[in-house]
Amino acid sequence: MSIYEEIEIEDMTYDPDQYLYTYPCPCGDKFSITLEELWDGEDIAICPSCTLRIEIIFEEEDLPELPEFESEENSEAGLEKKLEELTVN
């Protein structure tokens, strides 16, 4: 796998709503990698429109915190409890 360029994470754009880092690709699209992928140790961002890849240089301690999402089981149990409360009242 060949790498087009090494990019410092500080040079990338971070979207906190999508937990996504992007960087412009020469083809006109954008390289992208998720915060979760970075926390999982991935350091290669790909462009969806061409074959180019970049390596991202970063330190884990510099990454934003990965948000905690409720598991599907917990959210279903919470919904059931709320429904019970509503029907009792």
All heavy atoms as an XYZ file, in Angstrom:
726
protein
N       0.856     -1.178      0.000
C       0.000      0.000      0.000
C       0.900      1.238      0.000
O       1.734      1.406      0.872
C      -0.888     -0.039      1.250
C      -1.516      1.243      1.608
S      -2.634      1.205      3.018
C      -1.624      0.614      4.336
N       0.751      2.059     -0.999
C       1.566      3.267     -1.062
C       0.809      4.447     -0.442
O      -0.409      4.537     -0.525
C       1.953      3.577     -2.502
O       0.806      3.849     -3.263
N       1.578      5.322      0.169
C       1.029      6.488      0.855
C       1.360      7.728      0.027
O       2.513      7.954     -0.338
C       1.627      6.621      2.275
C       1.346      5.372      3.109
C       1.136      7.882      2.962
C      -0.112      5.092      3.339
N       0.352      8.508     -0.270
C       0.533      9.734     -1.048
C       1.314     10.772     -0.251
O       2.209     11.441     -0.767
C      -0.838     10.269     -1.467
C      -0.812     11.659     -2.029
C      -0.236     11.924     -3.267
C      -1.370     12.726     -1.319
C      -0.204     13.211     -3.778
C      -1.341     14.008     -1.823
C      -0.759     14.246     -3.048
O      -0.739     15.516     -3.556
N       0.963     10.925      1.042
C       1.572     11.975      1.849
C       1.367     11.667      3.336
O       0.414     10.997      3.712
C       0.913     13.314      1.506
C       1.623     14.518      2.012
C       1.030     15.826      1.465
O       0.082     15.789      0.662
O       1.523     16.872      1.880
N       2.276     12.162      4.176
C       2.103     12.104      5.624
C       1.583     13.466      6.075
O       2.133     14.498      5.718
C       3.427     11.803      6.325
C       3.932     10.404      6.081
C       5.224     10.117      6.822
O       5.833     11.050      7.408
O       5.637      8.955      6.803
N       0.501     13.447      6.855
C      -0.177     14.683      7.274
C      -0.270     14.711      8.795
O      -0.679     13.731      9.415
C      -1.603     14.752      6.681
C      -1.584     14.671      5.159
C      -2.340     15.998      7.161
C      -0.929     15.838      4.478
N       0.089     15.848      9.389
C      -0.113     16.052     10.826
C      -1.601     16.236     11.080
O      -2.283     16.933     10.313
C       0.647     17.285     11.316
C       2.142     17.196     11.199
C       2.767     16.398     12.319
O       2.151     16.245     13.386
O       3.894     15.911     12.106
N      -2.112     15.639     12.143
C      -3.545     15.725     12.434
C      -3.994     17.175     12.625
O      -5.138     17.518     12.322
C      -3.931     14.837     13.631
C      -5.438     14.589     13.613
C      -3.448     15.441     14.939
C      -5.885     13.438     14.451
N      -3.083     18.027     13.080
C      -3.423     19.440     13.270
C      -3.754     20.129     11.946
O      -4.414     21.169     11.925
C      -2.270     20.184     13.960
C      -2.009     19.756     15.379
C      -1.117     18.518     15.489
O      -0.485     18.114     14.475
O      -1.061     17.934     16.573
N      -3.293     19.564     10.826
C      -3.564     20.147      9.513
C      -4.888     19.673      8.924
O      -5.294     20.148      7.857
C      -2.428     19.814      8.540
C      -1.114     20.444      8.968
O      -1.143     21.517      9.601
O      -0.058     19.857      8.673
N      -5.541     18.754      9.599
C      -6.824     18.222      9.121
C      -7.970     19.027      9.731
O      -7.794     19.715     10.739
C      -6.956     16.740      9.488
C      -5.880     15.878      8.842
S      -6.090     14.139      9.193
C      -7.390     13.734      8.018
N      -9.143     18.931      9.121
C     -10.348     19.581      9.634
C     -11.146     18.552     10.423
O     -11.392     17.452      9.932
C     -11.212     20.119      8.472
O     -10.425     21.029      7.703
C     -12.452     20.812      8.998
N     -11.546     18.930     11.649
C     -12.322     18.014     12.497
C     -13.758     18.495     12.589
O     -14.021     19.662     12.874
C     -11.703     17.924     13.898
C     -12.474     17.015     14.817
C     -12.585     15.661     14.536
C     -13.089     17.502     15.955
C     -13.293     14.813     15.372
C     -13.789     16.659     16.805
C     -13.893     15.319     16.502
O     -14.589     14.484     17.335
N     -14.700     17.585     12.343
C     -16.126     17.869     12.493
C     -16.612     17.174     13.764
O     -16.780     15.953     13.778
C     -16.902     17.352     11.284
C     -18.391     17.629     11.367
O     -18.898     17.943     12.465
O     -19.059     17.520     10.330
N     -16.822     17.933     14.859
C     -17.217     17.312     16.127
C     -18.617     16.702     16.115
O     -18.931     15.864     16.944
C     -17.116     18.446     17.143
C     -17.223     19.694     16.342
C     -16.678     19.380     14.979
N     -19.465     17.112     15.169
C     -20.809     16.534     15.087
C     -20.785     15.140     14.468
O     -21.607     14.292     14.800
C     -21.741     17.434     14.273
C     -21.979     18.773     14.956
O     -21.994     18.821     16.205
O     -22.126     19.775     14.235
N     -19.854     14.924     13.540
C     -19.753     13.620     12.870
C     -18.573     12.807     13.375
O     -18.371     11.678     12.931
C     -19.628     13.816     11.359
C     -20.837     14.426     10.734
C     -20.693     14.513      9.221
O     -19.846     13.877      8.625
N     -21.548     15.291      8.600
N     -17.753     13.392     14.281
C     -16.551     12.727     14.793
C     -15.674     12.286     13.624
O     -15.233     11.152     13.552
C     -16.906     11.539     15.699
C     -17.886     11.906     16.780
C     -19.214     11.503     16.717
C     -17.498     12.689     17.854
C     -20.120     11.855     17.707
C     -18.393     13.047     18.841
C     -19.700     12.631     18.760
O     -20.598     12.986     19.740
N     -15.400     13.226     12.696
C     -14.740     12.913     11.443
C     -13.645     13.929     11.139
O     -13.870     15.137     11.218
C     -15.769     12.915     10.309
C     -15.302     12.509      8.933
C     -15.019     11.009      8.890
C     -16.355     12.872      7.894
N     -12.450     13.417     10.791
C     -11.358     14.254     10.320
C     -11.312     14.168      8.801
O     -11.450     13.083      8.232
C     -10.020     13.753     10.875
C      -9.751     14.170     12.295
C     -10.131     13.364     13.355
C      -9.094     15.366     12.587
C      -9.878     13.732     14.665
C      -8.838     15.742     13.897
C      -9.229     14.923     14.929
O      -8.977     15.286     16.218
N     -11.095     15.317      8.143
C     -10.988     15.333      6.683
C      -9.782     16.173      6.266
O      -9.290     17.022      7.031
C     -12.249     15.913      6.017
O     -12.470     17.232      6.502
C     -13.468     15.044      6.285
N      -9.345     15.911      5.022
C      -8.228     16.646      4.438
C      -8.436     16.657      2.935
O      -8.807     15.636      2.354
C      -6.907     15.956      4.801
C      -5.684     16.736      4.408
C      -5.227     17.793      5.180
C      -4.980     16.405      3.253
C      -4.090     18.517      4.824
C      -3.847     17.118      2.886
C      -3.413     18.175      3.679
O      -2.300     18.879      3.316
N      -8.208     17.799      2.256
C      -8.463     17.866      0.814
C      -7.561     16.922      0.016
O      -6.368     16.818      0.271
C      -8.149     19.323      0.449
C      -7.928     20.044      1.712
C      -7.749     19.066      2.803
N      -8.151     16.252     -0.947
C      -7.426     15.366     -1.857
C      -7.180     16.123     -3.165
O      -8.025     16.924     -3.573
C      -8.254     14.106     -2.114
S      -7.444     12.916     -3.216
N      -6.071     15.868     -3.847
C      -5.821     16.540     -5.121
C      -6.900     16.281     -6.174
O      -7.076     17.086     -7.093
C      -4.488     15.970     -5.597
C      -3.869     15.330     -4.424
C      -4.964     15.004     -3.458
N      -7.659     15.188     -6.036
C      -8.697     14.879     -7.018
C      -9.932     15.764     -6.856
O     -10.811     15.762     -7.695
C      -9.093     13.401     -6.948
S     -10.206     12.994     -5.592
N     -10.000     16.518     -5.754
C     -11.146     17.393     -5.514
C     -12.061     16.895     -4.405
O     -12.889     17.638     -3.903
N     -11.939     15.645     -4.023
C     -12.728     15.088     -2.918
C     -11.945     15.296     -1.626
O     -11.053     16.144     -1.568
C     -13.014     13.606     -3.179
C     -14.272     13.107     -2.474
O     -14.748     13.777     -1.540
O     -14.775     12.039     -2.859
N     -12.261     14.526     -0.578
C     -11.561     14.655      0.700
C     -11.188     13.290      1.252
O     -11.974     12.348      1.200
C     -12.452     15.361      1.730
C     -12.748     16.791      1.400
C     -13.623     17.405      2.465
C     -13.938     18.844      2.116
N     -14.780     19.463      3.126
N      -9.980     13.211      1.816
C      -9.604     12.057      2.611
C     -10.424     12.142      3.887
O     -10.705     13.235      4.383
C      -8.119     12.115      3.000
C      -7.167     12.068      1.845
C      -6.576     13.215      1.362
C      -6.847     10.849      1.257
C      -5.680     13.171      0.317
C      -5.949     10.791      0.203
C      -5.369     11.961     -0.269
N     -10.796     10.995      4.455
C     -11.535     11.043      5.715
C     -11.197      9.843      6.586
O     -10.861      8.769      6.093
C     -13.040     11.098      5.462
O     -13.470      9.931      4.824
N     -11.283     10.093      7.897
C     -11.090      9.047      8.897
C     -11.876      9.457     10.137
O     -11.936     10.647     10.481
C      -9.592      8.817      9.206
C      -9.394      7.552     10.054
C      -8.968     10.040      9.853
C      -7.969      7.063     10.108
N     -12.512      8.481     10.782
C     -13.330      8.793     11.951
C     -12.485      8.832     13.220
O     -11.405      8.234     13.281
C     -14.452      7.762     12.150
O     -13.865      6.492     12.466
C     -15.332      7.655     10.925
N     -12.996      9.505     14.208
C     -12.337      9.555     15.505
C     -12.209      8.154     16.087
O     -11.182      7.802     16.660
C     -13.125     10.475     16.450
C     -12.564     10.650     17.848
C     -11.150     11.208     17.824
C     -13.479     11.560     18.656
N     -13.238      7.343     15.910
C     -13.208      5.968     16.415
C     -12.079      5.160     15.760
O     -11.377      4.416     16.437
C     -14.551      5.289     16.181
C     -14.613      3.894     16.764
C     -15.986      3.261     16.638
O     -16.852      3.786     15.904
O     -16.186      2.227     17.283
N     -11.902      5.327     14.460
C     -10.815      4.627     13.763
C      -9.455      5.040     14.313
O      -8.569      4.203     14.517
C     -10.878      4.898     12.253
C     -12.044      4.220     11.568
C     -12.230      4.674     10.136
O     -12.007      5.869      9.816
O     -12.614      3.820      9.321
N      -9.289      6.336     14.580
C      -8.026      6.812     15.146
C      -7.788      6.217     16.529
O      -6.684      5.776     16.847
C      -8.020      8.343     15.200
C      -7.956      9.032     13.837
C      -8.301     10.515     13.978
C      -6.596      8.854     13.197
N      -8.830      6.191     17.366
C      -8.699      5.597     18.699
C      -8.408      4.093     18.610
O      -7.793      3.531     19.504
C      -9.951      5.849     19.542
C      -9.897      7.164     20.267
C     -10.593      8.295     19.985
C      -9.091      7.493     21.409
N     -10.272      9.300     20.859
C      -9.353      8.829     21.751
C      -8.165      6.777     22.162
C      -8.726      9.471     22.809
C      -7.540      7.417     23.227
C      -7.832      8.740     23.533
N      -8.854      3.457     17.520
C      -8.587      2.032     17.319
C      -7.198      1.777     16.750
O      -6.837      0.632     16.478
C      -9.640      1.399     16.399
C     -10.981      1.221     17.081
O     -11.039      1.265     18.332
O     -11.983      1.040     16.361
N      -6.417      2.835     16.534
C      -5.048      2.677     16.060
C      -4.865      2.828     14.556
O      -3.748      2.721     14.062
N      -5.955      3.075     13.833
C      -5.837      3.307     12.392
C      -5.143      4.649     12.165
O      -5.402      5.614     12.877
C      -7.216      3.343     11.732
C      -7.937      2.032     11.722
C      -7.321      1.049     10.738
O      -6.812      1.475      9.682
O      -7.336     -0.143     11.044
N      -4.293      4.726     11.153
C      -3.645      5.995     10.846
C      -3.619      6.287      9.341
O      -2.893      7.156      8.890
C      -2.241      6.052     11.429
C      -1.302      5.020     10.828
O      -1.769      4.137     10.083
O      -0.093      5.099     11.111
N      -4.433      5.571      8.585
C      -4.515      5.769      7.143
C      -5.912      6.281      6.779
O      -6.914      5.655      7.102
C      -4.250      4.454      6.371
C      -2.910      3.847      6.765
C      -4.350      4.688      4.862
C      -1.710      4.691      6.436
N      -5.942      7.446      6.124
C      -7.209      8.000      5.636
C      -7.263      7.776      4.135
O      -6.250      7.919      3.444
C      -7.310      9.486      5.959
N      -8.433      7.411      3.647
C      -8.583      7.143      2.225
C      -9.496      8.179      1.580
O     -10.309      8.806      2.242
C      -9.145      5.726      1.979
C     -10.516      5.572      2.626
C      -8.189      4.669      2.477
C     -11.228      4.301      2.245
N      -9.319      8.326      0.284
C     -10.207      9.184     -0.499
C     -11.229      8.276     -1.167
O     -10.840      7.298     -1.807
C      -9.414      9.959     -1.547
S     -10.484     10.928     -2.643
N     -12.509      8.585     -1.050
C     -13.528      7.721     -1.651
C     -13.605      7.820     -3.175
O     -14.206      6.971     -3.814
C     -14.832      8.196     -1.012
C     -14.564      9.604     -0.636
C     -13.103      9.677     -0.294
N     -12.963      8.836     -3.754
C     -13.074      9.045     -5.199
C     -11.866      8.583     -6.004
O     -11.943      8.502     -7.221
C     -13.304     10.521     -5.496
O     -14.523     10.938     -4.940
N     -10.748      8.327     -5.348
C      -9.561      7.894     -6.074
C      -8.788      6.886     -5.233
O      -9.263      6.465     -4.190
C      -8.691      9.091     -6.469
S      -7.846      9.889     -5.089
N      -7.621      6.525     -5.652
C      -6.861      5.472     -4.957
C      -5.864      6.026     -3.950
O      -5.142      5.258     -3.327
C      -6.098      4.613     -5.982
O      -5.196      5.470     -6.706
C      -7.051      3.929     -6.936
N      -5.818      7.341     -3.764
C      -4.822      7.930     -2.869
C      -5.162      7.672     -1.400
O      -6.329      7.588     -1.014
C      -4.705      9.430     -3.118
C      -4.161      9.839     -4.487
C      -4.121     11.363     -4.596
C      -2.794      9.245     -4.744
N      -4.079      7.564     -0.620
C      -4.185      7.379      0.830
C      -3.169      8.281      1.504
O      -2.103      8.524      0.951
C      -3.859      5.928      1.216
C      -4.785      4.914      0.616
C      -4.228      3.502      0.835
N      -5.092      2.523      0.215
C      -6.072      1.883      0.844
N      -6.297      2.108      2.109
N      -6.824      1.025      0.206
N      -3.508      8.774      2.696
C      -2.547      9.549      3.478
C      -2.346      8.886      4.829
O      -3.236      8.209      5.349
C      -2.991     11.021      3.671
C      -4.363     11.101      4.345
C      -2.954     11.776      2.364
C      -4.774     12.510      4.747
N      -1.143      9.069      5.361
C      -0.855      8.595      6.715
C      -0.979      9.781      7.656
O      -0.449     10.863      7.386
C       0.549      8.014      6.798
C       0.875      7.470      8.161
C       2.220      6.787      8.231
O       2.886      6.646      7.181
O       2.613      6.408      9.342
N      -1.689      9.581      8.753
C      -1.938     10.655      9.705
C      -0.974     10.505     10.877
O      -0.885      9.433     11.491
C      -3.395     10.624     10.198
C      -4.323     10.737      8.988
C      -3.650     11.749     11.186
C      -5.708     10.286      9.249
N      -0.268     11.575     11.166
C       0.677     11.601     12.277
C      -0.042     12.230     13.464
O      -0.499     13.373     13.393
C       1.934     12.431     11.919
C       2.523     12.007     10.577
C       2.945     12.373     13.056
C       2.902     10.558     10.478
N      -0.157     11.471     14.563
C      -0.865     11.982     15.741
C      -0.443     11.203     16.984
O       0.125     10.127     16.894
C      -2.383     11.865     15.555
C      -2.904     10.449     15.572
C      -3.466      9.920     16.726
C      -2.825      9.642     14.445
C      -3.939      8.615     16.752
C      -3.303      8.340     14.455
C      -3.858      7.831     15.613
N      -0.747     11.777     18.124
C      -0.577     11.133     19.424
C      -1.970     10.911     19.998
O      -2.796     11.829     19.969
C       0.232     12.016     20.383
C       1.637     12.327     19.910
C       2.535     11.116     19.934
O       2.330     10.234     20.801
O       3.448     11.047     19.085
N      -2.240      9.714     20.521
C      -3.579      9.423     21.058
C      -4.016     10.426     22.118
O      -5.179     10.796     22.169
C      -3.651      8.002     21.618
C      -4.004      6.987     20.590
C      -4.367      5.632     21.194
O      -4.522      5.519     22.426
O      -4.498      4.692     20.403
N      -3.078     10.876     22.945
C      -3.469     11.797     24.022
C      -3.914     13.160     23.487
O      -4.538     13.930     24.213
C      -2.350     11.969     25.060
C      -1.043     12.471     24.503
C      -0.056     11.363     24.155
O      -0.413     10.174     24.161
O       1.093     11.697     23.862
N      -3.635     13.447     22.221
C      -4.078     14.709     21.626
C      -5.454     14.613     20.967
O      -6.006     15.626     20.535
C      -3.058     15.195     20.586
C      -1.726     15.537     21.218
O      -1.694     15.891     22.419
O      -0.700     15.452     20.514
N      -6.009     13.408     20.888
C      -7.318     13.223     20.250
C      -8.444     13.656     21.188
O      -8.329     13.522     22.402
C      -7.542     11.746     19.897
C      -6.654     11.141     18.821
C      -6.948      9.647     18.688
C      -6.851     11.840     17.493
N      -9.555     14.158     20.625
C     -10.735     14.421     21.458
C     -11.232     13.101     22.059
O     -10.992     12.030     21.508
C     -11.768     14.974     20.456
C     -11.008     15.365     19.251
C      -9.780     14.521     19.222
N     -11.917     13.216     23.180
C     -12.473     12.020     23.815
C     -13.509     11.381     22.904
O     -14.283     12.085     22.254
C     -13.119     12.368     25.155
C     -12.117     12.677     26.243
C     -11.251     11.482     26.598
O     -11.787     10.366     26.747
O     -10.031     11.670     26.716
N     -13.513     10.074     22.885
C     -14.516      9.336     22.124
C     -15.783      9.288     22.964
O     -15.757      8.870     24.123
C     -14.006      7.921     21.844
C     -14.744      7.094     20.824
C     -14.742      7.791     19.469
C     -14.097      5.734     20.680
N     -16.915      9.756     22.436
C     -18.147      9.794     23.233
C     -18.645      8.396     23.569
O     -18.439      7.459     22.806
C     -19.142     10.529     22.337
C     -18.620     10.352     20.961
C     -17.130     10.225     21.078
N     -19.296      8.298     24.708
C     -19.891      7.028     25.126
C     -21.305      6.972     24.571
O     -22.104      7.864     24.811
C     -19.945      6.935     26.658
C     -18.588      6.907     27.306
C     -17.874      5.585     27.089
O     -18.550      4.549     27.031
O     -16.640      5.611     26.967
N     -21.585      5.937     23.801
C     -22.923      5.747     23.272
C     -23.582      4.620     24.041
O     -22.933      3.636     24.386
C     -22.888      5.393     21.777
C     -22.367      6.506     20.934
C     -21.105      6.446     20.385
C     -23.142      7.625     20.689
C     -20.619      7.477     19.602
C     -22.670      8.664     19.911
C     -21.402      8.584     19.366
N     -24.891      4.787     24.302
C     -25.626      3.723     24.981
C     -25.706      2.515     24.070
O     -25.885      2.643     22.865
C     -27.049      4.181     25.313
C     -27.123      5.153     26.442
C     -28.565      5.422     26.829
O     -29.454      4.630     26.454
O     -28.794      6.414     27.506
N     -25.589      1.340     24.669
C     -25.760      0.140     23.866
C     -27.232      0.007     23.490
O     -28.110      0.599     24.113
C     -25.300     -1.095     24.647
O     -26.190     -1.348     25.704
N     -27.501     -0.775     22.476
C     -28.872     -0.951     21.998
C     -29.746     -1.547     23.096
O     -30.886     -1.161     23.274
C     -28.861     -1.848     20.758
C     -30.104     -1.708     19.922
C     -29.972     -2.425     18.599
O     -29.091     -2.049     17.823
O     -30.749     -3.361     18.390
N     -29.189     -2.502     23.860
C     -29.951     -3.131     24.941
C     -30.361     -2.101     25.982
O     -31.494     -2.063     26.413
C     -29.114     -4.222     25.620
C     -29.281     -5.582     25.025
C     -28.479     -6.623     25.802
O     -28.284     -6.463     27.015
O     -28.063     -7.580     25.167
N     -29.399     -1.264     26.399
C     -29.683     -0.259     27.418
C     -30.722      0.738     26.936
O     -31.604      1.135     27.689
C     -28.407      0.480     27.819
C     -27.480     -0.393     28.635
O     -27.883     -1.417     29.159
N     -26.229      0.021     28.719
N     -30.637      1.155     25.697
C     -31.599      2.144     25.212
C     -32.989      1.531     25.086
O     -33.983      2.185     25.345
C     -31.140      2.738     23.879
O     -31.028      1.754     22.892
N     -33.085      0.259     24.692
C     -34.389     -0.412     24.616
C     -34.994     -0.561     26.001
O     -36.192     -0.326     26.186
C     -34.252     -1.777     23.946
C     -34.061     -1.699     22.445
C     -33.901     -3.068     21.813
O     -34.232     -4.075     22.466
O     -33.425     -3.117     20.680
N     -34.178     -0.929     26.988
C     -34.684     -1.074     28.351
C     -35.160      0.276     28.882
O     -36.185      0.361     29.551
C     -33.595     -1.649     29.264
N     -34.415      1.333     28.558
C     -34.812      2.669     28.983
C     -36.130      3.087     28.357
O     -36.974      3.696     29.009
N     -36.335      2.762     27.088
C     -37.591      3.085     26.416
C     -38.760      2.327     27.032
O     -39.835      2.887     27.238
C     -37.504      2.762     24.924
C     -36.659      3.713     24.086
C     -36.541      3.189     22.664
C     -37.256      5.098     24.082
N     -38.551      1.049     27.333
C     -39.607      0.252     27.947
C     -40.001      0.837     29.300
O     -41.181      0.928     29.624
C     -39.158     -1.201     28.096
C     -39.096     -1.945     26.775
C     -38.567     -3.362     26.931
O     -38.478     -3.863     28.077
O     -38.222     -3.950     25.902
N     -39.008      1.248     30.084
C     -39.285      1.823     31.397
C     -40.074      3.122     31.251
O     -41.037      3.359     31.977
C     -37.974      2.072     32.142
C     -38.172      2.582     33.547
C     -36.863      2.713     34.276
C     -37.115      3.242     35.671
N     -35.898      3.435     36.422
N     -39.698      3.968     30.298
C     -40.419      5.221     30.083
C     -41.862      4.953     29.646
O     -42.778      5.631     30.073
C     -39.708      6.078     29.043
C     -38.451      6.720     29.568
C     -37.899      7.690     28.557
C     -36.589      8.248     28.980
N     -36.666      9.356     29.884
N     -42.061      3.944     28.784
C     -43.413      3.598     28.353
C     -44.254      3.140     29.527
O     -45.429      3.504     29.649
C     -43.380      2.511     27.282
C     -43.018      2.970     25.879
C     -42.855      1.772     24.965
C     -44.069      3.904     25.336
N     -43.666      2.332     30.417
C     -44.386      1.880     31.616
C     -44.796      3.064     32.476
O     -45.917      3.135     32.962
C     -43.511      0.924     32.433
C     -43.395     -0.458     31.862
C     -42.482     -1.346     32.689
O     -42.296     -1.070     33.909
O     -41.934     -2.283     32.128
N     -43.879      4.006     32.665
C     -44.169      5.188     33.476
C     -45.312      5.989     32.875
O     -46.175      6.487     33.578
C     -42.927      6.057     33.603
C     -41.835      5.459     34.458
C     -40.547      6.271     34.421
O     -40.484      7.295     33.692
O     -39.594      5.876     35.103
N     -45.312      6.115     31.554
C     -46.355      6.889     30.891
C     -47.711      6.209     30.982
O     -48.735      6.873     31.156
C     -46.000      7.123     29.424
C     -44.846      8.091     29.178
C     -44.477      8.090     27.700
C     -45.217      9.491     29.624
N     -47.745      4.884     30.872
C     -49.015      4.175     30.901
C     -49.572      4.089     32.314
O     -50.778      4.023     32.492
C     -48.879      2.773     30.292
O     -47.864      2.052     30.965
C     -48.588      2.837     28.816
N     -48.727      4.107     33.331
C     -49.180      4.040     34.717
C     -49.812      5.370     35.107
O     -50.788      5.416     35.814
C     -48.004      3.678     35.666
C     -48.391      3.856     37.122
C     -47.534      2.273     35.388
N     -49.277      6.451     34.632
C     -49.779      7.798     34.979
C     -50.972      8.070     34.184
O     -51.892      8.302     33.942
C     -48.720      8.870     34.710
C     -47.547      8.695     35.631
O     -47.677      8.176     36.733
N     -46.387      9.139     35.193
